[in-house]
């Protein structure tokens, strides 16, 4: 059930995506002894998507290097999720990680049939009453999106509008769009926040079209949270010669002259942390893990944090104030 399918479009872009030194990777220090822990990772897309799936897979590969038994499945269709989950559970995997929104409810239904298996869904806890062997996570999506909107507004040259390109039409993406808009408009009065949720994570053409439309309506900074669709959004920004902010991974090399920085989601760190918790027998089943925004996300641009040609020192200083307030909880986005 393992595989590594490289898709043509993503392959051209992902080669430049590097692991930033600012990420709190466990692979830089000793991992807990694996003790025959077997981990399966179920992904909604390709490990060559340049972001969401790729980063989780990189965390899994770090665990493999440390001696854990690992397997993964790419591009798992929703119709086959139950079959794939039960297949790994029946094969005796210690931990099964479902890396998308849909696994939240799927694990809640399936996990009680496998009380000796741990399940981790990289999404919010769906209800108060969840199985004792399922852990969830709040990856500070809303807080990060608010921060991205704030930064976009601060680095906008025209001060007229900034835009967000979303992927799948789900509550998380809709919430991120609203948070981005709120962050932009509250941080810099007069700036209009725009947003399009395309309904697709894997369509670069849709991402480019959405970005182009918002640029036509005055946006001069584009941020995305849409995987391959988002790569198209970055290309659309570059074609129009406006600034862009990457997402999930360090995407500076997608459009070097226009990517100001990237909001990297520390999904590799997340996978490593969860795997280690199983080995240490500290897995928090029935709970929702809530790392702060500065642990769940990193602002990166190569070996630094931003492109100084696109982000002024004063804009970065103002953004840092917003970022620290968000991380400490002094500022809580309401969307």
One Martini backbone bead per residue (centre of mass of N, CA, C, O) as a GRO file, in nm:
protein
  335
    1UNK     BB    1   0.051   0.067   0.005
    2UNK     BB    2   0.288   0.188  -0.126
    3UNK     BB    3   0.416   0.508  -0.264
    4UNK     BB    4   0.562   0.725  -0.553
    5UNK     BB    5   0.390   0.972  -0.712
    6UNK     BB    6   0.486   1.174  -0.982
    7UNK     BB    7   0.377   1.473  -1.080
    8UNK     BB    8   0.445   1.679  -1.325
    9UNK     BB    9   0.385   1.964  -1.218
   10UNK     BB   10   0.492   1.929  -0.927
   11UNK     BB   11   0.781   1.842  -0.998
   12UNK     BB   12   0.881   2.122  -1.110
   13UNK     BB   13   0.838   2.267  -0.812
   14UNK     BB   14   0.940   2.083  -0.562
   15UNK     BB   15   1.254   2.084  -0.594
   16UNK     BB   16   1.270   2.379  -0.439
   17UNK     BB   17   1.167   2.248  -0.176
   18UNK     BB   18   1.273   2.318   0.146
   19UNK     BB   19   1.402   2.266   0.454
   20UNK     BB   20   1.391   2.464   0.710
   21UNK     BB   21   1.577   2.570   0.986
   22UNK     BB   22   1.314   2.675   1.161
   23UNK     BB   23   1.222   2.395   1.207
   24UNK     BB   24   1.105   2.173   1.474
   25UNK     BB   25   1.280   1.913   1.437
   26UNK     BB   26   1.341   1.590   1.560
   27UNK     BB   27   1.580   1.496   1.366
   28UNK     BB   28   1.797   1.678   1.533
   29UNK     BB   29   1.717   1.455   1.741
   30UNK     BB   30   1.640   1.221   1.949
   31UNK     BB   31   1.439   0.963   1.926
   32UNK     BB   32   1.233   0.756   2.027
   33UNK     BB   33   1.202   0.442   2.075
   34UNK     BB   34   1.015   0.241   1.864
   35UNK     BB   35   0.930  -0.048   1.951
   36UNK     BB   36   0.765  -0.161   1.693
   37UNK     BB   37   0.653   0.082   1.552
   38UNK     BB   38   0.366   0.129   1.337
   39UNK     BB   39   0.319   0.359   1.058
   40UNK     BB   40   0.036   0.514   0.902
   41UNK     BB   41  -0.017   0.720   0.604
   42UNK     BB   42  -0.293   0.924   0.500
   43UNK     BB   43  -0.344   1.078   0.182
   44UNK     BB   44  -0.504   1.316  -0.035
   45UNK     BB   45  -0.227   1.329  -0.189
   46UNK     BB   46   0.069   1.404  -0.310
   47UNK     BB   47   0.413   1.409  -0.224
   48UNK     BB   48   0.431   1.636  -0.479
   49UNK     BB   49   0.259   1.908  -0.377
   50UNK     BB   50   0.445   2.115  -0.195
   51UNK     BB   51   0.299   2.040   0.103
   52UNK     BB   52   0.083   1.882   0.286
   53UNK     BB   53   0.181   1.589   0.204
   54UNK     BB   54   0.489   1.623   0.194
   55UNK     BB   55   0.543   1.699   0.494
   56UNK     BB   56   0.429   1.448   0.628
   57UNK     BB   57   0.616   1.253   0.477
   58UNK     BB   58   0.881   1.366   0.593
   59UNK     BB   59   0.817   1.283   0.882
   60UNK     BB   60   0.800   0.979   0.822
   61UNK     BB   61   1.096   0.954   0.718
   62UNK     BB   62   1.224   1.023   0.990
   63UNK     BB   63   1.108   0.777   1.138
   64UNK     BB   64   1.236   0.565   0.959
   65UNK     BB   65   1.533   0.647   1.021
   66UNK     BB   66   1.478   0.578   1.341
   67UNK     BB   67   1.308   0.274   1.306
   68UNK     BB   68   1.039   0.286   1.198
   69UNK     BB   69   0.750   0.160   1.085
   70UNK     BB   70   0.635   0.225   0.744
   71UNK     BB   71   0.344   0.371   0.572
   72UNK     BB   72   0.170   0.472   0.258
   73UNK     BB   73  -0.107   0.671   0.113
   74UNK     BB   74  -0.212   0.810  -0.179
   75UNK     BB   75  -0.485   0.955  -0.288
   76UNK     BB   76  -0.738   0.904  -0.103
   77UNK     BB   77  -1.045   0.826  -0.143
   78UNK     BB   78  -1.331   0.863   0.026
   79UNK     BB   79  -1.459   0.584  -0.066
   80UNK     BB   80  -1.172   0.429   0.057
   81UNK     BB   81  -1.106   0.489   0.355
   82UNK     BB   82  -1.212   0.249   0.518
   83UNK     BB   83  -1.048   0.029   0.375
   84UNK     BB   84  -0.767   0.145   0.441
   85UNK     BB   85  -0.786   0.160   0.745
   86UNK     BB   86  -0.855  -0.141   0.797
   87UNK     BB   87  -0.606  -0.259   0.662
   88UNK     BB   88  -0.397  -0.146   0.863
   89UNK     BB   89  -0.527  -0.253   1.123
   90UNK     BB   90  -0.519  -0.558   1.038
   91UNK     BB   91  -0.189  -0.533   1.006
   92UNK     BB   92  -0.088  -0.393   1.294
   93UNK     BB   93  -0.092  -0.099   1.333
   94UNK     BB   94  -0.027   0.135   1.580
   95UNK     BB   95  -0.048   0.389   1.374
   96UNK     BB   96  -0.299   0.614   1.232
   97UNK     BB   97  -0.278   0.869   0.982
   98UNK     BB   98  -0.510   1.126   0.904
   99UNK     BB   99  -0.458   1.384   0.637
  100UNK     BB  100  -0.769   1.506   0.694
  101UNK     BB  101  -1.081   1.615   0.759
  102UNK     BB  102  -1.236   1.334   0.712
  103UNK     BB  103  -1.097   1.165   0.955
  104UNK     BB  104  -1.255   1.257   1.199
  105UNK     BB  105  -1.518   1.079   1.146
  106UNK     BB  106  -1.395   0.808   1.062
  107UNK     BB  107  -1.251   0.739   1.331
  108UNK     BB  108  -1.501   0.756   1.517
  109UNK     BB  109  -1.622   0.489   1.380
  110UNK     BB  110  -1.364   0.280   1.370
  111UNK     BB  111  -1.187   0.272   1.637
  112UNK     BB  112  -1.366   0.084   1.827
  113UNK     BB  113  -1.269  -0.181   1.657
  114UNK     BB  114  -0.952  -0.073   1.757
  115UNK     BB  115  -0.833  -0.048   2.072
  116UNK     BB  116  -0.504  -0.109   1.999
  117UNK     BB  117  -0.528   0.144   1.816
  118UNK     BB  118  -0.394   0.437   1.692
  119UNK     BB  119  -0.537   0.767   1.617
  120UNK     BB  120  -0.471   1.040   1.374
  121UNK     BB  121  -0.614   1.365   1.316
  122UNK     BB  122  -0.554   1.650   1.103
  123UNK     BB  123  -0.794   1.776   1.299
  124UNK     BB  124  -1.061   1.851   1.444
  125UNK     BB  125  -1.266   1.798   1.696
  126UNK     BB  126  -1.598   1.695   1.641
  127UNK     BB  127  -1.639   1.614   1.957
  128UNK     BB  128  -1.659   1.538   2.286
  129UNK     BB  129  -1.726   1.239   2.196
  130UNK     BB  130  -1.446   1.030   2.182
  131UNK     BB  131  -1.232   0.810   2.129
  132UNK     BB  132  -0.960   0.696   2.321
  133UNK     BB  133  -0.781   0.637   2.026
  134UNK     BB  134  -0.825   0.952   1.943
  135UNK     BB  135  -0.649   1.217   1.789
  136UNK     BB  136  -0.629   1.570   1.769
  137UNK     BB  137  -0.601   1.897   1.586
  138UNK     BB  138  -0.509   2.242   1.626
  139UNK     BB  139  -0.338   2.431   1.364
  140UNK     BB  140  -0.399   2.741   1.356
  141UNK     BB  141  -0.546   2.847   1.098
  142UNK     BB  142  -0.687   3.112   1.176
  143UNK     BB  143  -0.440   3.257   1.289
  144UNK     BB  144  -0.261   3.236   1.035
  145UNK     BB  145  -0.456   3.382   0.841
  146UNK     BB  146  -0.456   3.648   0.988
  147UNK     BB  147  -0.152   3.695   0.961
  148UNK     BB  148  -0.146   3.693   0.650
  149UNK     BB  149  -0.332   3.936   0.615
  150UNK     BB  150  -0.156   4.137   0.766
  151UNK     BB  151   0.097   4.111   0.589
  152UNK     BB  152  -0.028   4.177   0.318
  153UNK     BB  153  -0.114   4.464   0.394
  154UNK     BB  154   0.175   4.572   0.478
  155UNK     BB  155   0.302   4.496   0.168
  156UNK     BB  156   0.126   4.678   0.023
  157UNK     BB  157   0.162   4.928  -0.212
  158UNK     BB  158  -0.139   5.040  -0.265
  159UNK     BB  159  -0.363   4.978  -0.039
  160UNK     BB  160  -0.634   4.821  -0.153
  161UNK     BB  161  -0.565   4.494  -0.202
  162UNK     BB  162  -0.614   4.146  -0.102
  163UNK     BB  163  -0.557   3.780  -0.158
  164UNK     BB  164  -0.743   3.462  -0.142
  165UNK     BB  165  -0.666   3.107  -0.196
  166UNK     BB  166  -0.860   2.827  -0.200
  167UNK     BB  167  -0.969   2.507  -0.179
  168UNK     BB  168  -1.156   2.331  -0.029
  169UNK     BB  169  -1.505   2.315   0.053
  170UNK     BB  170  -1.461   2.398   0.383
  171UNK     BB  171  -1.457   2.518   0.698
  172UNK     BB  172  -1.156   2.587   0.707
  173UNK     BB  173  -1.133   2.755   0.442
  174UNK     BB  174  -1.352   2.958   0.512
  175UNK     BB  175  -1.217   3.057   0.774
  176UNK     BB  176  -0.952   3.154   0.646
  177UNK     BB  177  -1.073   3.368   0.467
  178UNK     BB  178  -1.198   3.541   0.691
  179UNK     BB  179  -0.932   3.587   0.847
  180UNK     BB  180  -0.770   3.724   0.628
  181UNK     BB  181  -0.960   3.962   0.592
  182UNK     BB  182  -0.950   4.063   0.886
  183UNK     BB  183  -0.643   4.106   0.905
  184UNK     BB  184  -0.622   4.317   0.682
  185UNK     BB  185  -0.848   4.530   0.771
  186UNK     BB  186  -0.741   4.572   1.077
  187UNK     BB  187  -0.437   4.648   1.019
  188UNK     BB  188  -0.528   4.813   0.736
  189UNK     BB  189  -0.696   5.063   0.679
  190UNK     BB  190  -0.845   5.037   0.339
  191UNK     BB  191  -0.812   4.745   0.305
  192UNK     BB  192  -0.914   4.484   0.091
  193UNK     BB  193  -1.054   4.171   0.132
  194UNK     BB  194  -1.005   3.881  -0.062
  195UNK     BB  195  -1.191   3.575  -0.185
  196UNK     BB  196  -1.128   3.222  -0.296
  197UNK     BB  197  -1.300   2.914  -0.310
  198UNK     BB  198  -1.249   2.660  -0.543
  199UNK     BB  199  -1.281   2.335  -0.452
  200UNK     BB  200  -0.955   2.283  -0.508
  201UNK     BB  201  -0.623   2.130  -0.465
  202UNK     BB  202  -0.547   2.015  -0.791
  203UNK     BB  203  -0.580   2.316  -0.961
  204UNK     BB  204  -0.389   2.544  -1.113
  205UNK     BB  205  -0.588   2.698  -1.297
  206UNK     BB  206  -0.779   2.794  -1.071
  207UNK     BB  207  -0.568   2.955  -0.913
  208UNK     BB  208  -0.492   3.152  -1.136
  209UNK     BB  209  -0.774   3.266  -1.187
  210UNK     BB  210  -0.829   3.375  -0.903
  211UNK     BB  211  -0.588   3.567  -0.888
  212UNK     BB  212  -0.647   3.732  -1.143
  213UNK     BB  213  -0.920   3.844  -1.053
  214UNK     BB  214  -0.818   3.995  -0.797
  215UNK     BB  215  -0.610   4.168  -0.943
  216UNK     BB  216  -0.831   4.310  -1.119
  217UNK     BB  217  -0.951   4.420  -0.820
  218UNK     BB  218  -0.651   4.526  -0.677
  219UNK     BB  219  -0.463   4.309  -0.603
  220UNK     BB  220  -0.100   4.293  -0.468
  221UNK     BB  221  -0.161   4.031  -0.282
  222UNK     BB  222  -0.100   3.670  -0.253
  223UNK     BB  223  -0.273   3.405  -0.088
  224UNK     BB  224  -0.255   3.056   0.010
  225UNK     BB  225  -0.438   2.711   0.083
  226UNK     BB  226  -0.402   2.492  -0.206
  227UNK     BB  227  -0.158   2.369  -0.309
  228UNK     BB  228  -0.164   2.324  -0.637
  229UNK     BB  229  -0.357   2.558  -0.669
  230UNK     BB  230  -0.153   2.757  -0.532
  231UNK     BB  231   0.065   2.746  -0.747
  232UNK     BB  232  -0.111   2.895  -0.953
  233UNK     BB  233  -0.139   3.155  -0.787
  234UNK     BB  234   0.161   3.227  -0.792
  235UNK     BB  235   0.179   3.245  -1.101
  236UNK     BB  236  -0.031   3.470  -1.131
  237UNK     BB  237   0.127   3.681  -0.972
  238UNK     BB  238   0.383   3.678  -1.146
  239UNK     BB  239   0.246   3.755  -1.418
  240UNK     BB  240   0.142   4.039  -1.271
  241UNK     BB  241   0.362   4.152  -1.073
  242UNK     BB  242   0.301   4.041  -0.778
  243UNK     BB  243   0.272   3.962  -0.468
  244UNK     BB  244   0.361   3.671  -0.259
  245UNK     BB  245   0.240   3.398  -0.045
  246UNK     BB  246   0.315   3.117   0.091
  247UNK     BB  247   0.226   2.759   0.160
  248UNK     BB  248   0.337   2.505   0.398
  249UNK     BB  249   0.589   2.581   0.224
  250UNK     BB  250   0.880   2.670   0.079
  251UNK     BB  251   0.804   2.895  -0.216
  252UNK     BB  252   1.027   3.083  -0.344
  253UNK     BB  253   1.094   2.913  -0.625
  254UNK     BB  254   0.833   2.960  -0.787
  255UNK     BB  255   0.877   3.300  -0.738
  256UNK     BB  256   1.144   3.478  -0.657
  257UNK     BB  257   1.045   3.788  -0.727
  258UNK     BB  258   0.744   3.750  -0.546
  259UNK     BB  259   0.816   3.594  -0.290
  260UNK     BB  260   0.822   3.704   0.037
  261UNK     BB  261   0.700   3.438   0.172
  262UNK     BB  262   0.620   3.167   0.409
  263UNK     BB  263   0.367   2.957   0.544
  264UNK     BB  264   0.480   2.709   0.742
  265UNK     BB  265   0.372   2.397   0.808
  266UNK     BB  266   0.453   2.172   1.082
  267UNK     BB  267   0.398   1.860   0.976
  268UNK     BB  268   0.655   1.706   1.032
  269UNK     BB  269   0.660   1.760   1.334
  270UNK     BB  270   0.386   1.636   1.397
  271UNK     BB  271   0.447   1.344   1.313
  272UNK     BB  272   0.686   1.305   1.503
  273UNK     BB  273   0.538   1.359   1.768
  274UNK     BB  274   0.328   1.133   1.746
  275UNK     BB  275   0.518   0.895   1.717
  276UNK     BB  276   0.667   0.945   1.987
  277UNK     BB  277   0.416   0.920   2.175
  278UNK     BB  278   0.379   0.619   2.125
  279UNK     BB  279   0.659   0.524   2.221
  280UNK     BB  280   0.611   0.676   2.514
  281UNK     BB  281   0.307   0.655   2.602
  282UNK     BB  282   0.161   0.974   2.539
  283UNK     BB  283  -0.091   0.941   2.400
  284UNK     BB  284  -0.391   1.159   2.336
  285UNK     BB  285  -0.662   1.021   2.368
  286UNK     BB  286  -0.958   1.217   2.321
  287UNK     BB  287  -0.795   1.465   2.214
  288UNK     BB  288  -0.681   1.811   2.163
  289UNK     BB  289  -0.430   1.952   2.003
  290UNK     BB  290  -0.279   2.300   2.089
  291UNK     BB  291  -0.078   2.459   1.926
  292UNK     BB  292   0.074   2.724   1.864
  293UNK     BB  293   0.135   2.919   1.594
  294UNK     BB  294   0.460   2.908   1.632
  295UNK     BB  295   0.455   2.586   1.616
  296UNK     BB  296   0.269   2.527   1.358
  297UNK     BB  297   0.433   2.779   1.242
  298UNK     BB  298   0.642   2.927   0.979
  299UNK     BB  299   0.846   3.192   0.876
  300UNK     BB  300   0.977   3.171   0.537
  301UNK     BB  301   1.311   3.226   0.351
  302UNK     BB  302   1.495   3.006   0.348
  303UNK     BB  303   1.728   3.107   0.592
  304UNK     BB  304   1.496   3.292   0.651
  305UNK     BB  305   1.183   3.498   0.646
  306UNK     BB  306   1.243   3.724   0.415
  307UNK     BB  307   1.211   3.950   0.149
  308UNK     BB  308   1.366   4.258   0.149
  309UNK     BB  309   1.245   4.357  -0.137
  310UNK     BB  310   0.924   4.309  -0.026
  311UNK     BB  311   1.004   4.367   0.284
  312UNK     BB  312   0.997   4.586   0.514
  313UNK     BB  313   1.109   4.667   0.819
  314UNK     BB  314   0.846   4.803   0.919
  315UNK     BB  315   0.648   4.578   0.838
  316UNK     BB  316   0.780   4.353   1.006
  317UNK     BB  317   0.755   4.487   1.281
  318UNK     BB  318   0.445   4.504   1.279
  319UNK     BB  319   0.399   4.201   1.241
  320UNK     BB  320   0.537   4.098   1.501
  321UNK     BB  321   0.325   4.210   1.689
  322UNK     BB  322   0.092   4.038   1.584
  323UNK     BB  323   0.222   3.757   1.619
  324UNK     BB  324   0.265   3.771   1.930
  325UNK     BB  325  -0.032   3.816   2.001
  326UNK     BB  326  -0.132   3.551   1.880
  327UNK     BB  327   0.054   3.350   2.038
  328UNK     BB  328  -0.039   3.455   2.336
  329UNK     BB  329  -0.363   3.554   2.309
  330UNK     BB  330  -0.415   3.869   2.292
  331UNK     BB  331  -0.504   3.780   1.997
  332UNK     BB  332  -0.838   3.697   1.876
  333UNK     BB  333  -0.991   3.576   1.625
  334UNK     BB  334  -1.309   3.689   1.471
  335UNK     BB  335  -1.515   3.478   1.230
   0.00000   0.00000   0.00000
